[in-house]
Amino acid sequence: MIEFLAPVSKKVIAHREVLPEGVLGKTIELHTKKGELPTLDDARFALIGVLENRNDTDFIGEDISLDAFRRSLYSLYPGNWKKKIVDLGDIEKGDTVEDSYFALRTVVEALLELKVIPVIMGGSQDVAYAHYRGYDNKGHMVNLVNVDTNFDLGDAEMPISNKSYVGKIIVDKPYNLFNYSTLGYQSYFNSPAEIALMEKLYFDAYRLGEVTGDISVVEPILRDADIVMMDVSAIKSSELSYKNIKSPNGFNGREICAIARYAGISNRVSSFGVYELKDFEDAEAGAMLVAQILWYFIEGANFRITDDDFDNENEFTTYKVPVDDEILVFKKSIKTGRWWIELPFISNVNNKLKRRTLLPCTYGDYLSATNQEIPERWFKARRKNEV
């Protein structure tokens, strides 16, 4: 993968030299010389920039710079972290967009093989298609969570763009996607046809108001995710102070950072990306907010607690709740207090969930079941399993 990565810019390297001791910029190992990557031995996180934006529907020839984000991130102090971070530099625009996709896919695949978590700062969100394709050889279905105002399904028959890459993920072989969830979508940005398609495919969609009303509802979704990506347009424009983010509504800084931390503490999340980044040189507050999003993800991942040894019944309290003709089985971790609901194994179908038959849920889902309400995510997961 070394041939695809350009060093961190000289301006950022020079800025790091004037930073005080103890900040991230002094502890992260950097790619500073072409062809000489920092060692990945014992590394847990690898920062990667992707400077590709040519399939942005609003592309007018502009270039991307990630310097402002790196300067902001490097200036932050780490928490009580034990895990090593490396900055592998940037994947520059290839001769074609497909070349850029191939480079990112190759880098993500290599890092996953080394059990290093890719932390991606990307241009237009169609790049997330290549991010996802890095899982093609993992040998199991994956769950994708997108924090976004839009579903980005688009028309899969049309050329890929930052508004249609999810459609390509769904229809292109190999078929690795088990579930797709969107957090913070805003109805007026999505056509009724796309909203109906999300329902038809039994995908999870959480409106902005539902999430901001109780941010903890996203924790089980992120706990069950392999890939988490964010479109910065999901953040209200006043929080980013950035002229090209058009929506006055969206997540505030605290909410988006809380979501990033939930993604970090998930034992299953193996890659994280923030997309639709442009040149934030004149938007220092926006660059700092993106840096803090990355900080909170890394913070969460440093404090993961393994609590999913379902073979050890001493680690759980089991609750059985009769609802209509079903017996819903809930498990609560004694160690962390997190909840799961069991999905029944269906022997006469090609079960897609043989690897994992317990679905993360909330205490609220358990309470709903005691009131004879079947949790919607359980119903959707079972229906997908039967299709």
C-alpha positions, 0 to 999 in steps of 0.5 A, spaced: 500 500 500 506 504 500 505 506 493 498 509 494 500 514 500 503 521 499 507 524 506 503 529 510 504 536 507 510 540 509 506 545 512 503 540 517 510 537 519 513 544 520 507 546 524 508 540 529 514 542 531 512 548 534 506 545 538 507 544 546 510 537 548 504 532 550 499 533 544 497 528 539 502 532 534 508 530 538 505 522 539 502 520 532 508 517 528 507 521 521 509 519 514 514 524 512 518 521 507 515 518 500 516 511 500 517 510 508 511 509 512 511 509 519 512 502 522 505 499 523 507 494 529 503 495 535 499 500 531 491 501 533 489 507 529 491 509 522 489 516 519 488 516 512 486 522 508 483 521 501 483 527 496 478 525 491 472 529 490 471 529 482 464 525 483 461 530 487 455 532 484 457 540 485 464 539 483 467 545 479 474 543 479 476 545 486 482 541 490 481 539 497 486 540 503 486 536 509 491 541 513 487 544 517 484 538 520 491 535 521 493 542 525 487 542 529 487 534 531 495 535 532 494 540 537 489 536 542 492 533 548 490 525 548 486 522 554 489 516 558 490 512 551 494 506 550 493 505 543 498 507 538 496 512 532 500 513 525 498 518 520 499 515 513 498 521 509 494 522 503 491 518 497 492 523 492 487 524 486 489 518 481 489 519 473 481 517 474 477 516 480 477 509 479 484 509 481 483 513 487 477 508 489 482 502 488 488 505 492 483 506 498 480 499 497 487 496 497 489 500 503 483 499 507 484 492 506 491 491 508 490 495 514 484 491 516 488 484 515 493 487 520 487 489 525 489 496 524 483 501 524 483 506 518 480 513 520 479 516 514 478 524 512 475 524 505 473 528 500 466 527 496 462 521 500 462 516 494 469 515 496 465 511 501 464 506 496 471 504 496 472 504 503 466 499 504 469 495 498 476 494 503 471 489 506 470 484 500 475 479 502 473 479 510 468 473 508 462 475 512 456 480 511 457 487 514 453 492 517 454 500 515 452 506 519 452 513 515 450 519 519 447 523 514 442 528 512 440 523 506 440 516 504 444 517 498 441 511 495 440 514 488 439 511 482 444 505 481 444 504 474 447 511 473 454 513 474 456 513 481 456 520 485 456 522 492 449 522 492 448 515 489 454 510 492 449 506 497 445 504 491 452 501 488 454 498 494 447 494 494 447 492 487 454 491 486 457 484 487 460 481 491 454 482 496 457 483 503 452 488 506 447 485 511 444 492 514 445 499 512 443 504 517 442 512 517 442 516 523 440 523 523 436 524 516 432 530 514 425 528 510 425 534 506 432 532 503 429 525 501 424 523 496 418 519 498 421 513 493 427 513 497 424 513 504 419 507 501 425 503 499 429 504 505 422 501 509 422 495 503 429 493 504 428 493 512 434 498 513 434 502 519 433 510 518 432 515 524 430 522 523 434 527 526 429 529 531 428 522 534 436 522 535 437 529 538 431 527 543 435 521 546 442 521 543 443 514 546 438 511 541 444 510 536 448 506 541 445 499 539 446 501 532 453 503 532 454 497 537 452 492 531 456 496 526 462 494 522 463 501 518 461 508 521 461 514 516 459 521 517 457 526 512 459 533 515 453 536 512 449 532 518 452 537 522 448 544 522 452 549 518 453 554 524 457 549 528 462 548 522 462 556 520 463 553 513 460 557 507 459 550 503 454 547 508 447 549 506 443 546 512 441 550 518 439 544 521 443 538 523 447 535 529 450 540 534 458 539 536 456 535 542 451 531 539 456 529 533 461 528 538 457 523 542 455 519 536 463 518 534 464 516 541 459 511 541 462 508 535 469 508 538 466 504 544 463 499 539 467 492 539 465 491 532 466 497 529 473 496 525 473 503 520 471 510 521 470 515 516 468 523 516 467 525 508 465 531 504 471 535 507 473 541 503 478 546 504 477 549 511 483 554 512 478 559 513 473 555 517 478 554 524 472 552 528 469 547 523 476 544 522 477 543 530 470 540 530 472 535 525 478 534 529 474 533 535 470 528 532 476 524 530 478 525 538 472 522 541 472 516 536 479 514 538 477 516 545 472 511 545 476 505 542 481 506 547 476 504 552 472 498 549 470 493 554 469 486 551 462 484 554 459 479 548 462 472 551 455 469 550 458 462 551 459 464 559 452 465 562 455 468 568 456 474 564 449 475 563 442 476 566 437 473 561 430 475 561 424 471 557 418 476 555 412 472 551 409 477 546 403 474 542 406 467 539 413 469 540 418 468 546 423 474 546 429 473 549 433 479 552 440 478 555 443 484 559 451 484 560 453 484 568 459 488 566 457 494 562 449 494 563 448 493 555 442 489 552 441 484 547 435 481 544 436 474 541 434 472 534 431 465 533 435 461 528 431 459 522 434 452 520 430 451 513 433 458 510 440 460 508 441 464 515 445 470 514 446 471 521 450 465 523 456 469 525 452 473 530 445 471 533 444 477 538 442 483 536 444 489 540 438 493 543 436 498 549 433 497 556 427 501 552 426 495 547 426 490 553 420 495 557 416 495 550 416 488 550 414 487 557 408 492 554 407 487 548 410 491 543 415 487 538 422 492 537 422 494 530 429 492 529 428 485 531 422 485 526 427 488 521 433 483 522 428 477 522 425 479 516 432 480 512 434 474 515 428 470 512 429 473 505 
